[in-house]
Amino acid sequence: MTPASTPSPGAAASAHPAADPPASAHSAGADRGASTGGSTRGADATSTGTGRTSATSTGGSTRGADAGAGTRSTSATSTSTATSARSTSVTATTARPPVRLAILLGLLAAAISAAGSWIPSFWGDEAASVMSAQRPLPSLFHMVGHIDAVHGLYYLGLHFWIDLFGASPFSTRLPSALAVGAMVAGVVLLVDRLGTRRLAVIAGIVAAVLPRVTSMGTESRSYAIGAALAVWSTWALVRIVTSRHRASRADWVVYGVLAGAGVGVFVYFGLIVGVHALLLLALARDARPAAAAGGAAHVPEGGAASIPAGGAAQHPEGGAARLREGGDVVRAWVATVVVALLAVSPIVVFSVAQRGQVSFLARRDTTSPRALLVELWFGDTRFAVVAWALVAVAVVALAAGLLHRARDGWSAALSVTPRGVLTVTALLLAFVPAVALLALNLAVPAFSGRYLSFSAPAVAILVAIGIDVLASRRTAVAALGVAVVVGLAAPVWLDQRGPYAKNATGWQELSALVGEHAVAGDALVFDESPKPSIEPRLALHTYPDGFEGLRDVTLKTPFVDADGWRDDVLTVPEAAAAGRFDDAPRVWFVEYVAADGSTSPKSGLRELLGDGYAEVGSWSTHRARLVELER
């Protein structure tokens, strides 16, 4: 890009970060000059041949170093203003975005999540997804008018997916694995835009193996899709703000669709949109010191180019135009978000009205130290210790950089602090939603670790930044750090793919056991005493093959005709009074067995035994007992 005027001796030329930059020289293995401390972005290309280089069309200077002499421009040092002292005579451009690399790491992440995803049994939340999605559309719309509107858009998409690919565990979990792949690809592009190529690779790998990510990649729920939308909507906003061109209407439409879809898929995604407001305001402040210096922009030392609010190209009137365009971006963002939220407002309204369906959270300890520090994102104590240590390294490095540049003002210092903007972005995305949800939880039950799955990519970025800081320019050390993280994640990944990994249900084994012993025409009764997430009746709808031909004698209203997502059922005495057992000489009773081997006195077995049935056989499987009764 050609500056509006050729810089003269003693004056710093403006530098503008590129939005969709032209291809520029990028040697294999270059890491965009990842650095710590005050080193320049990209070593002297003439001496190392490893930095990304780009010359201005008029001045011929390189990014971060003088290509001919290998020395910095010192003209700005003659002024007393701190901002001018940080300006250099360069025009900032970047290499082409690593689309192929993003796709490759995205496919790898999808494969990691999909591998073995069919092994764990479904559990209650997934049963809600599968059963809701299998309803006829009128039945589905009726149901979300009473319950689960918060998941209605996901259920609708899964409905059409099941029509095409069936309702097997692998099929219904595959969209989540694919969403993880899309999420990781977005992480790579986002980090590459705000950080370095090497850091983008590290972040992509960490995001692919983070336990929260590999868990949601095996869930027939919307969490992975929400995480992907969080990354891509953030990328779309950052692309708008960092572009040297004025954002087009299409740019804002893309952002609005992504943000609106996120809220539609899971209403708590609105917390991410709130973070975008904070992020936009933080980035907009970068225009002020630049404007004070006559419109000069900064080139950070080891991080992304400074981020002018509005992403404006250079204007003859300098800083005033930059500030005006910063205001234009904020106004455009507000208008876009309003339209997006209006589009999904019916989902939001119904979700708020149905908030009582999560009242059960009041009876669970979802905010214990272990729940917050280990289970929230990391799943294992050893992994959590290492991950939190790396996050701390990232935060300390940010604080040190800001303190070192404190004379420039915090917003200007943020622009020239290595990885500064990226670290702040990740911190906001990771912790603002968590703090907001914890605060809300003080008033109403609202907190569950799964609800913050959309923050997992930001946590992965912070872990990656910690590795990058410790490694400095030593690629071998960075590789070792990544290997440690992958090694710690591997046992968690294996545990997540055990047959009883999801609430220890084991419904696939129960279905096989029933199919082995029962015959068509026999009566079937389920223990209805457990909580919905583990009740054995759900095996009937998630693994139906073993129950084919059996009579569900306590069924009152099938789930497809019920207001809720489950069957409405009769108690054993109610079914007996209705004559449901009159022509049932043999009954198969499925009883839930707790981890300590106990059973509930309210299971219904006592009533059956008191009604003339006798136990003639029983078979045990994981957390269930199949009892054969005859009269």
N, C-alpha and C positions, 0 to 999 in steps of 0.2 A: 504494500500500500504506500502511495506517495504522500508525504506530508503536505500540508497546505503551503508551507514555505520552507525553503532550505535553511537548516540551522546555520547560524553564523558563529564564529568563535566566541566563546563565553556565554553562549545561550544553549540550553538543553532542548532537544527536539522532543516532540510528543511521541509516546509509544502507545500503541493500541493492540490489545489482545485480539486474536483472530477467532471468529465464530466458526466459519466453515472454510478454513484456510486452504490455499493452494498447496499442492504437493511441494515439499521442500526436502533438502538433503537430510537423510536420516540413516546413519550407518548402522549395521547390524550390531545389536547389543547395547546401543546407546540408551542411557537411562535418563535422558533429558537433564543431565547434570544434577542428579540427586545429591544433595549436600547437607551439611550441618553447619551451624555457625554462620559466618559471614561470607562464605565462598560464593563466587558468582555462579549464575545459572548457566551451566555449560562451560566446560573448560575451554581454553583458547583452541579453536578448531584447527588453527594452523600448526599447533604443536602436538596435539594429541590425536586428532582425527576421530574423536569419539563423540563430541558434542553435537547437538542439533544446531545447524547454522542457518542463518538467513540474513541477507543484506537488504538494506533499504534500496529503493529504486533510485535514490538521489545521492545518498551519502556513502553507501557501500560499507556501513558498519555492521558488525556481527552482533548477535544477541548475547549480551553479557560480557563481551570482550572485543577489543579492536582487532579486526582480522589482520591488518597489516602489521601493526606494531605490538599487539598483545598487551596494550595498556588501556586503562580506563580514561574516559573523558574526565578532565578535572575542572572544566569550566564552571561547574556549579558550585565548587568549593569557595568561589570568591564571594558568594552571597552569604548573608547571615541567616536566611530562613532554612529551617531543618528540612522542609519539603523539597526545596530546590537542591539541597545537598544530596538527596536521594535520587535525583533524576539523572539519567544517562543519555548520551547521544545515540540512541538506537531506536529502531522501529520494531516492535515485537511481532513475531509471527510464530506459528507452531507447526509441527509436522502434521501430516494427515492423520486423522483419528484412526486408532488401530482396530478397525472393524473386524478384520479377519481374526485377530488375536482375541477380541471380545467374543466372537462366535465360537472359536475353539474352546475357550475356557467355559463358556456357557454350556456347550454340549458336554464337556467333561463334568460340570456340576450337575447337569440333568441326569447323566448316567450314574453318578455317585448316589444321587437321591433315589433314582428308580431301581437300582440294583437291590434285590431282595425285598422290595417294598410289598410284595404279595405275601410274604411270610407271616407277619403279625396278624392276629385276628382283628377284625373290626371291633370297635368299641362304641359306646353310646352316642357320642357326638357324630361319629362317622355314620352310624345307623340312621341318625336324623337326616344327614345329607342324602344318603342313598335312598331311603324310603320316601323322603320328600320329593326328590328328583324323579322317582318312578311314578308319582301321581299323574293322572291326566291333568292337563293344564288348568281346566276350570277348578279342579280340586286343589291344585297347588295355589292358585290365586286366592281361593277361599281360605286356605290354611294360613297364608301369610297375613291375611286380614285379622287373624286372631293370635298368631304366635310366629316367631322367627322371621319377622319382616326384615330384621337386620341381616339375615342371610338369604333373603329372597332372590336377589339378582344372581347369586352364586348357584342356588338351587335351579333357577331357570336355565342357566348355561349348562349345568350338569345334566339336566333333563334331556337336552338335545344330544349331549355327549353320549349318554347311556343308550339313547336310541340308535346311535351309530356303532358303538363299541361294546355295549353290554355293561353289566354291573358287577363284574368281578373285582376283587381287591386291587389287582394290578391296573385294570382299566380305570377305575374311579379315582385311583391315586396318581395316575400318570399326569393329569393336568397340573397337579401340584409340583411334580418333578420338573415338568416343562417350564413352569413358572419360576422355579429356582434357577433353571438355566437362563431364562430371560433376565432375572434379577442379577445374576453374576455378570452377564454381559453388560448390563447397565452400570454395575459397579466399576468395571474395567474402564468404560468410556468416561464415567464421571471423574474417577481418580486421575485418569490420564489428562483430562482437561484442566483440573485444578492442581495436579501434582506432577509426577514424573512417570515415564513409561515403566520403569522398574517397580515403582510403588504400585502402579496399576496391576501388574502381574501378581505381586505379593497379595494385594487386597482381593483379587479375584480368587486366588487359591484359598486364602483364609475364609472368605465368604462361602466357598463351595463345601468346606468341611466343618464350619461352625456347627456345633450340635443342635442349636435351635433351628438352623437352616435344614440340616439333614433330617430333623424330626418333622418339620412342617412339609418337607418334600415327600413324606410318606403318609400324609393325612388327606383324607377326602373332605377337606374343609377349605375355606377361602384364604387362610393365612398366608400361604406362599404367593398367591396372586396379589394380595395386598402389599406384601413386601416388594414384589416386582414393580407394582405401580408406584410405591414410595420412591424407589430408586429412579425410575424413568421420569416421573413428574419432577423430581428434583433436578435431574439432568436437563430436562426441557427448560426449567426456570433458569438454571445456571447458564445454559446456552444462550438464552435471551439476554441475560445481564452481561455476559462476557463477550458478546458479539461486537465486532466493530461496526456492524451495520444496524440500522434501526430495525427492530423486530417487526415482522410482517404479521398480518392478520392470521395467516396460517400457523405461524409460530405460537401465537396465543391460543388458537383453536386446539392445537396439539396439547399444550399444557392444560387447557381447560378440560378436555376430554379425559386425560389421564387423571387429573385431580378429582373430577366428578365421578369417574369410574371407581376410584379408590373409595370414596365415601359410599357409593352405591353398593360396593362389594362388602364393606364392613364400616359401619358408621363411625367407629372410633378413629378411622383414617382422617377424620376432620382435625385431629391433633397434629397430623403431618402438615396439613394445609396451614394451621396456625404457626408451625415452625417455619414454613415458607415465608410468612409475613415477617417474622423476626429476621430471617436470613436476608430477605430483600432489604429491610431497613438497615441491617448491618452493612451490607455491600454498598448501599446507596451512599453511605458516609464517605466512601473512598473518593467521591467526586469533590468533596469540599477542600481537602488540601491541594488537590490537583488544580481546582479552580483558583485557589489563592495564589498558585504559582503561575497563573496565566494559562492553565489548561494542560500543563505537562502531566503525563502519566508515568507510572513507575514500572520498572522491570524488577521483579523480586529476585532475590539471590537464592536460587535453589527451590523455588516454588513456581506457581502459576503467575502469569502476568497480572499486574494489578487490575482490579475490576472496576472500570468506570461505570457509574450508575447509568443505565440506559444503553450501555454498550455503544455509545455514540462514536461515530467517526469524528476526526478533528474538524472543528468549525472555526471560521475566521474570528468570531467574537470570543473564542476561548472558553474560560470556565463558566461564564454565565449560561452559555448554550448547553454545556454539560449538565449543569444543575437543572435547567429546564427539562432536559431529556430524562434526567433522573426522576423528576416528578411525573413525567409522562409514563414512565415504566410503572411506577407505583399505582397511578390511576388506572392504567391498562390492566394491571394485576387484579386490582379490586373489582373492576368490571367483569373480568373473566371469571373470578371466583364466585361472584354473585350469580352470574348466569349458570355456572356449573352446579352450584348448590340449589338453585331454583329447579334445575332439571331433575335432581334426585331428592327434592324436598318431600315427596310422598313417602319415600323409604325412611327418611329421617323422622318424619312426624309419626309414622306407625311404630318405628323402633323405640322412640321415646315413650310412646303410649304403652308399649309392651315391656317396659323396663323391669316390671315385677318378675319376669321370667328368670332373671339372674339373682333373685333375692336369696337363693341358696348359698351364694358366696358369703353371706353373713355368718354362715355356720362353718366356714372353712378358714383355715389359717393360710391365707394366700400372701401374706406380707411378712412372714418370718424372715430372719436373717438368711437362712439357707435358701428360701424361696426367691429372695431378691438377689442374692450374691452368687448363687450357684445355679439354681434351676431356671432362672429367668432366661439366660442365654447360653449357659455353658454345660449344664447337665452332669458335670462331674467335678469333684472338689479339686483334683490336681489340675485339670484344664482351667478351672476358674482362677486358681492362684496365679498361674502363668499369664492368663489372659488379662486379669486385672493389673498385674505388674506391667505388662506392655502398654495397657491403656494409660497407666500412671506415667510411664516414660513419655508417651505422646503429649500428655498434658503438661508435664514439666518442661519438655522441649518448647512447647508453645509459650509458656509463661516466661521462660528464659529469653526467648526471642523478643517477646513484647517488652520486657524490662530493658533489654539491651537497646531497643529502638524507642524507648519511652519519650525521648526528646522530640520525636516526630509527631506525637499524638497517637492514640491507640489505633485509629483506623488506618493511618499511613503505615504505622509499624506492622500492622497485620499484613499489609500487602507485600512487605519486603522480608517478612519472617518466613524462613523455609517451611513449607507445608502449612503456613498459617491459616489461610482461608479454608483449605480442605479440613484441617483439624477442627476449626470452629464449626464448619458445616456439619461434620460428623458428630461433634458433641451436642449440638442443638438437636439433631435428628434422633440421637440415642437417648438423651436424658430429659429433654423437655416433655415429651409425651409421658414418660414414666413418672415424673414429678407431678404432672397435671392429673394423671389417673390416680396416683396415690392420694392427692389432695381431694379429689372427688370421692374417693373411697371412704374418707372420713365422714362424709355426709350420707352417702348411699352405697350399698355394696356394688362395686364396679370393677374391682381389680382382679385380674388373672394374668399370669405370665404369658399365656397364649395370646392375649389381646395385644401384647406389645411385640408380636412377631415382626411387624413392619419396621421395627427399629433395629433388627438383627443385622442388616447390611451395614448400618452406620457403626455398630460395634465392631464388625469385622474390619472396617476401614481403620478404626482407631487401633486395633491390634496390629494391623499391617503397618501403620505409621510408627508404632513402637518398635517393631522389627527394623524398619528402615532407618530410624534414628540410631539404634544401637549398631547397625551395620555400617553406617556412614557410606563410604564409597566401596566397601569391601563386599563384593558380590558373594564370595564364599560364605561370609558371615550371615548375609541375608538368606542364602539358601539353607544354612544350618538352622536359622530361626524358623523358617517355613517348615523344615523337616520336623522340628520339635513340636510345632503346633499340629501338624498332620499326625504325627505319632501319638500325641495325646488324644486326638479326636478319634483315632481308629477304634479303640475299645468301646467308646460311646456309640459309634456307628454300628458296631456289631451288636451291642445290647439293644439298640433300637430296632433291630431286625430279628429278634427272637420271637417265637410264636406267641408268647404271652406279654409282649412288650407294652401293649396298650391296655392299661388297667387290668391286666391279667385275666382277660375274658376267656380266651380259648374256645370261642364259639365254633370255629371250624371243626375242632375235635368232637364237640358235642353233637353237631349235625351228623358227622360220620358215625358216631356211636348209635344215635337213634336210628339212622338208616340201616345199620347192621342188624338190629334186633326187632324193631317194630315192623308191622305189616299193614298194608292199606286197609282202611276201615277201623283201625284201632283208635281209641280216644286218647287225646293228648291234653295234659294240664301242666301249666307252668307255675312255678313259685313266683308270685308277684311282689314279694316283700322287699327285694333289694332296690337300691336307688336306680333311676333310669339309665345311668351310664354303664351299668353292669348287669342289668336284669337279663336272665337267660332267654326270655321270650323273643328278644331281638335277634337271636340266632335263627328264628323261623323265617325272618325277612331278609337277613343278610347272607345266610347259607341255606337256602330253601331245599336243596336237593334231598337231604336226609329226612325231611319231614313230608315229602310228597305222599299224598294219599291219606294222611292222618286227619282226624277230625278234631278241630280246636273247639272243645266243648264249652269253654268258658268265654269265648269271644262274644262280645256284645255288639260292637261297631268296628268294622275294619278300618285301619288307619286312613285308607283313601277316602272314606266317608266321614271321618272324625274332624273336629275343629282343630285338634292338636296333631302332632306328627306321629303319635303312637296309637295303637289299638285301644279302644275302650273295652274293658273286660268286666266280667262278673266275678264275685268271690265264689269259692266252692259251694258254700251254703246257698247262695243265690242261684247258681247253676243247677244244683240239686232240686231246689224248689221249682225251677222252671222245667224239670223233667229231662235235663240234658244227659243224665247218666242212666236213664231207663233202659236204653238199648246198648249199653256199653259194658259188656262183660269183662273187658280188659282195658285198663287205663295205664298209660305211660306218664309218669310224673317226673318232671324235671325240677330238681331242687338245687338251689344255690348253696354252695359250701364256702364259708369264709376262709381266710388265710390260716386261721387257727383251727380249722376243722369243724367249727360250730355251724349249726343251721338255725334258722329262725322258727320259733314256735308259731309264727303267723304265716308259715309257708302254705298251709292248706292240707298238708299231709295228714295231720291229726283228724281233720274233718272227713277225709276220704276213708281212713281206717275206721272211723266211727260210723260210717255209712254202709258198712258191710263188706268193704274191700280188705283184702289181705295181701301183704307183701310176699311175693313169690321169687323175687330176684332183684339184684341191684348191681350197677356198674358205675364205677367212678371215673371221672376225667378231671381235667384241671378246673377247679372251682365249681364243679357241678357233679350231681349224682343222679343217675337215671334209675328210677324205681319202677319195677313191673308190678302192677296190682291186678288182682283178679277177684271177682265176686261169684 
